[in-house]
Each structure stands twice: as structure tokens, then as C-alpha cells.
Amino acid sequence: MSGPRHLNDHMNDRDGGDRSSEAASPLLITDPDELAKREAENGLRQFDAVVGLVERYLAEHWTFKLRLSVILGLHRDALLGIHPLAGNFRPSTVEIRGSKHIPPDAWEVPQLTEEMCDYINEQWEPATPLHLAAYTMWRMNWIHPFADGNGRTARAVSYLILCMKMQSRIPGSPTIPDLISENKQPYYDALEAADVCWARENKIDLIQLEKLLSDLLAAQLVSALEQASGKRIS
């Protein structure tokens, strides 16, 4: 599994397309070139942190539990030196342009994020890897726990969950987070579909998002086979 090309592609994780985060929070870096450089460095740092966690847990045969510390740590890796709230929950409201979903108030964020972790940990044995990864990706975006860096961190945590549940450092490149960043619209559409179902029926419906992750996982694994065989697979 190689490093990401787009895991840390922009401060607004729903940039490009119709959905983007909007919060009143100043950046620590204003020079575009310096910002781009730091974003690239942080993207590699965040990805290395994901890989490091996977390898550590698998090598030591530890039982994985999703904790707030893991989520906050991956967020800090992505926004270190870029945003004053790196590694911290947002203290105020945030909006998502292009979406009907209104994220919960800031005071609700810690409890909702803990409940998300509880769901993942309680469903670890009976649920499939794709369901757990899709739930993490959707619920983190739904909570929108950070002033910035929400989508990036949600994709990183989701990929961590997928690897942990599959007990594998999944081979192939580009990875699922890379592939999402290359074409974000299907990802936005899947998140929106889950949001709408939750708002209307208070029901978890991740069919579209699980299908997307299934297709992206297949593409990543095909790339591994192509790299191993030296042959293009259509």
C-alpha cells in the first residue's frame, strides 16, 4: 500500500463539486505555495499514521477498539501547523455548502463521536468490513466534528477501520482515499443519500456508500494484481 496522492488534498474536505465545509476558522498559513507544501507533508504524515497503527496492532495481535484519541490524532496529523484547532473538536457551528444536512451543535460533538466509536466497537464482530468502513465515513461526515479537515479525517479513519477489520495492510495503489479524491462526486452523492435517509426515517442506510467502497476496494486490489503481474487488467 503506497502513500496517498490526494489524502490531504485541501483544507476543505468537500471542496470541488457541490459539498464543502464552511467554518469561521483562520488558517495559520496564508501563502498558497507554503500551504500546499505543508498540506502534502501532512497528508503523508496522516497516511503513515494509519499504516503505523495497522502494522502495530497486527504485529502485536492486539484487539482494536476505535477511540477518540485515534480520531483526534489523525486529525492533528492532517492539520498540524495549518489550523489552530488541529487535533481538537470544533468550538462552534459549521455549515456544509451544497448539502441539506445541518451538522449538530458543537456541544453535542464529543458525545456523538463517542457514540460512533461505541457503534463500531459493538458491531466489530457481526458487521462486515465494508459496513463498518462506510458507517465510519458517513457518521463522521454527518457529525462534522472539526472546524476543518472533516472529510480527510473521515476517509483516513474509515480506511483504518477497513484495514483493521480485514486484518491486512491492503495492497494496491491508488488507495481508496486516493480514488475518492480523484472523483469526489460519487462520494458526495453517497453521503447525501445516507443523510437523507437518516433525516427522514432515523434509519441507517449505507447501501450506496457500501457499493462505492466495494467498487473502490476492487479497483485498489486490481491495481495490486497489475503491479504484481506487470499486465493491464481490463
Secondary structure, 3 states (H helix, E strand, C coil): CCCCCCCCCCCCCCCCCCCEEECCCCCCCCCHHHHHHHHHHHHHHHHHHHHHHHHHHHHHCCCCCCCHHHHHHHHHHHHCCCCCCCCCCCCCCCEEECCCCCCCCHHHHHHHHHHHHHHHHHCCCCCCHHHHHHHHHHHHHHHCCCCCCHHHHHHHHHHHHHHHHHCCCCCCCCCHHHHHHHCCHHHHHHHHHHHHHHHHHCCCCCHHHHHHHHHHHHHHHHHHHHHHHCCCCC
